[in-house]
Amino acid sequence: MKRASENDVLIFVTVETPAPFLAMSLKERAKALNIPENKVDQNIIIIDAASYQTLRENIQSLFDTLAYAIRKYKASF
C-alpha cells in the first residue's frame, strides 16, 4: 500500500482470491491507512490466477502474463 500511495506501479498475482474480492480488500486496507482509493486503482495491477485455470496450471503462461504486465504498466520490482 505504501508503494502504491507513492505512485509505484505494482503487480499483485493472486492464486487464492478472485480479483474482484481482492480489489475490494485492497481498497478497504487503503481506507484504513488513509490512502486514497484511486491510488489502488491506478497503481496496483492484479493478475487473477485464482479465476483462470491456465495461469494456475501452466507456469509459462503465468510468467508470460507477468512479463507482459510488467512491460505494459512499467511495474516496479
N, C-alpha and C positions, 0 to 999 in steps of 0.2 A: 504494500500500500504506500509506503513511504516513497519508493522509487517512482511509482505511478503518479504520485502527487507532485513529484519533481519533473514531470513530463518525460520520464524514460518510458519507452515502449517495451512492454514485457509480453512474453508468450507463456501462457498457462496451459499445460496439457493435462486434461482430466480423463481418467480411466474409470472412475467410480461414479461421479455425479454428472448427470447430463448438463450441458452448457446453460440452459435457462435457469436451472436451480443454482448452479454455481454463480452465475451472474448476479442473481438476487442476493446470495450470501455475501459476495464481494461488496455489493452496494451497501448492505447493512453494516459490514465492517467499516467501510469508508465513513458512513454516517457516524458510527460510534467514535471514530478517530477525527471527526470534524474535517474530513477530506471531501471536497466537492464531488458529487456523483459523476459529473461529466469527466472527471479525471479517470475514473474507472472505465467509462465508456470509450474514451479516446485512447487510453494508454495500455489497456490490458486486452490482449488478443487471446481468445480461448480456442484451443484445438480440442474438439469433442470426440475423444476416442471411446467414451462411455456409450455414445449413441451409434457409433459407426464401427461395426464389426471388423471391417477391413483394416482400420487403423489399429485396432487391438490385436489382431491376429497376424498381421503382416508388418513386421518391424521395418522393412524397407519402405513400405508405403507411409508409415508414420514418420520416418526420417525424411522422406521426400517432402511430405506436407510441412514438417517443421522447417526444413531448409527454405521452402517457398515462402512461408510466413515470415521468417527472419529477413529474407531479402526484400519482400514486398513492403513490410512495415518498418524496416530498418531497426529491428529489435535490439535491445541491449542484452549483454550477457552478464 
